Amino acid sequence: MTVTLDRPTEPADKHERQGPKPIMGGRRPVGVQVSVYLGVIIPLLALAAAVPFAWGWGLTWLDVGLFVAFYLISALGVTVGYHRYFTHGSFKAKPWLRKTLAIAGSTALQGPVITWVADHRRHHAFSDKEGDPHSPWMFGASPLALAKGFWHAHMGWLFDRNSTNVERFAPDLANDPAIARIDRQFALWTAVSLVLPGVLGGLLTWSLWGAVTAFFWAGLVRVCVLHHVTWSINSICHMIGDRPYSARDRSANVWPLAIASMGESWHNLHHADPTCARHGVGRGQIDISARLIWFFEKFGWAWNVRWPTDQRLSRLAVTKDA
């Protein structure tokens, strides 16, 4: 009896024989590259103008309130959504929550969710080694090399037109229709993130000036402050700070950034145990992101949360006589 196959089967070791996919996935289109420059420079100019703008006028308690509200939404969208959930799978979430987290992260103007995740997974794969997109140690350890490395890790790497290969580092998200759709809508969420504060400011004060100041503070300045707090995790938290846990890189804890970064600056444990849902595990180590995940878990919106255990922390701790 003759058996006819529809198509030849592929060997089980196809991917092994072909080798891993390349790290880089091509170059950004010109339009995307221009948007990166604008997204970095315009909020930075707004921050530079903030002090003289607020000198006796141009800042109200409403502006402060809107700034805090939109900062929390966008910052936690990055820390809880982009980082701990999408990049590291620190917990599982209901479909509506995962979409909400992807949208909230998009309002931080740090790039579409799939691009952000691919870059960060690449960072962990090659942390402080060749292939890391933003290590401050890539030029050496001399004072001049570290100054150059700081600039590169903090924001210089953003201007590199070579992009991380999504097929290698984030195929799960690229193949998720709901998340891929939100990723494609990044321009829409960027507009919402910048325009909505101004709309609320105008409606709540019933004035054009209220709209202008809210757009300035809760839109542009908020984005710039959050940018530099996030980038400081890449730069400062890989250069100085405490290292109580064993990690394969130079990740460190920098306590002054803890509240502004929503707990991300407890960076040493994160690199020692990347999937852990809580980064600040010591006494007094405030981790707002972990508290929000705890809240999601209590309401049944999140489950299988990877909380730290005493046994695992003990194994990861650096011994005093090491």
URVENBEL-V976933 format. One record per residue. RES is the residue in one small letter. PSI is psi in radians with two decimals (* if undefined). Layout:
# URVENBEL-V976933
RES:PSI
RES:PSI
This chain:
# URVENBEL-V976933
m:2.37
t:2.25
v:2.24
t:2.19
l:2.51
d:-0.69
r:2.68
p:2.45
t:2.61
e:2.49
p:2.60
a:-0.46
d:0.47
k:-0.87
h:-0.60
e:-0.69
r:-0.60
q:-0.33
g:2.92
p:2.68
k:2.67
p:2.70
i:-0.77
m:2.60
g:0.38
g:-2.93
r:2.57
r:2.52
p:2.73
v:-0.74
g:-0.73
v:-0.72
q:-0.72
v:-0.71
s:-0.57
v:-0.82
y:-0.80
l:-0.70
g:-0.44
v:-0.80
i:-0.76
i:-0.85
p:-0.58
l:-0.72
l:-0.64
a:-0.72
l:-0.69
a:-0.54
a:-0.13
a:-0.77
v:-0.95
p:-0.53
f:-0.60
a:0.01
w:1.48
g:-0.11
w:2.88
g:0.06
l:2.17
t:2.94
w:-0.51
l:-0.74
d:-0.73
v:-0.78
g:-0.77
l:-0.68
f:-0.88
v:-0.77
a:-0.85
f:-0.53
y:-0.80
l:-0.77
i:-0.89
s:-0.69
a:-0.83
l:-0.49
g:-0.62
v:-0.88
t:-0.82
v:-0.75
g:-1.30
y:-0.79
h:-1.23
r:-0.56
y:-1.10
f:-0.71
t:-0.82
h:-0.13
g:0.74
s:-0.25
f:2.92
k:2.62
a:2.67
k:2.65
p:-0.74
w:-0.59
l:-0.72
r:-0.63
k:-0.75
t:-0.74
l:-0.68
a:-0.70
i:-0.78
a:-0.73
g:-0.60
s:-0.48
t:-0.13
a:-0.17
l:0.68
q:0.23
g:2.81
p:2.71
v:-0.74
i:-0.72
t:-0.78
w:-0.82
v:-0.74
a:-0.77
d:-0.74
h:-0.64
r:-0.62
r:-0.68
h:-0.79
h:-0.56
a:-0.54
f:0.56
s:2.12
d:0.46
k:3.04
e:2.27
g:-0.38
d:2.19
p:-0.41
h:0.90
s:2.34
p:-0.08
w:0.15
m:-0.31
f:-0.05
g:-3.01
a:0.09
s:2.80
p:-0.77
l:-0.71
a:-0.67
l:-0.60
a:-0.76
k:-0.70
g:-0.65
f:-0.84
w:-0.79
h:-0.84
a:-0.60
h:-0.86
m:-0.27
g:-0.61
w:-0.41
l:-0.44
f:0.02
d:2.15
r:-0.29
n:2.30
s:2.63
t:2.49
n:1.88
v:-0.64
e:-0.47
r:-0.74
f:-0.34
a:0.80
p:-0.50
d:-0.71
l:-0.66
a:-0.50
n:0.11
d:1.91
p:-0.74
a:-0.77
i:-0.65
a:-0.61
r:-0.78
i:-0.65
d:-0.76
r:-0.37
q:0.29
f:-0.69
a:-0.66
l:-0.83
w:-0.49
t:-0.81
a:-0.77
v:-0.76
s:-0.61
l:-0.63
v:-0.69
l:-0.72
p:-0.72
g:-0.70
v:-0.81
l:-0.73
g:-0.71
g:-0.72
l:-0.69
l:-0.47
t:-0.20
w:0.79
s:2.64
l:-0.64
w:-0.64
g:-0.62
a:-0.71
v:-0.83
t:-0.63
a:-0.71
f:-0.72
f:-0.91
w:-0.89
a:-0.19
g:-1.41
l:-0.90
v:-0.73
r:-0.78
v:-0.75
c:-0.78
v:-0.80
l:-0.70
h:-0.90
h:-0.50
v:-0.81
t:-0.79
w:-0.47
s:-0.48
i:-0.66
n:-0.64
s:-1.23
i:-0.76
c:0.04
h:0.21
m:-0.80
i:2.86
g:-3.13
d:2.58
r:1.28
p:-0.22
y:2.66
s:2.10
a:2.78
r:0.16
d:-2.84
r:0.43
s:2.49
a:2.82
n:2.30
v:1.72
w:-0.58
p:-0.33
l:-0.02
a:-0.86
i:-0.81
a:-0.56
s:0.09
m:0.51
g:-0.03
e:-0.37
s:-0.05
w:1.15
h:-0.38
n:-0.85
l:-0.63
h:-0.76
h:-0.42
a:-0.54
d:1.35
p:-0.54
t:-0.04
c:2.34
a:-0.34
r:2.27
h:-0.65
g:1.79
v:-0.16
g:2.94
r:2.22
g:0.04
q:1.62
i:2.24
d:1.54
i:-0.62
s:-0.76
a:-0.66
r:-0.65
l:-0.70
i:-0.71
w:-0.74
f:-0.81
f:-0.72
e:-0.75
k:-0.56
f:-0.01
g:0.20
w:-0.37
a:2.62
w:3.09
n:0.75
v:2.29
r:1.35
w:2.64
p:2.64
t:2.71
d:-0.66
q:-0.77
r:-0.71
l:-0.65
s:-0.69
r:-0.57
l:-0.31
a:2.49
v:2.20
t:2.55
k:-0.53
d:0.19
a:*
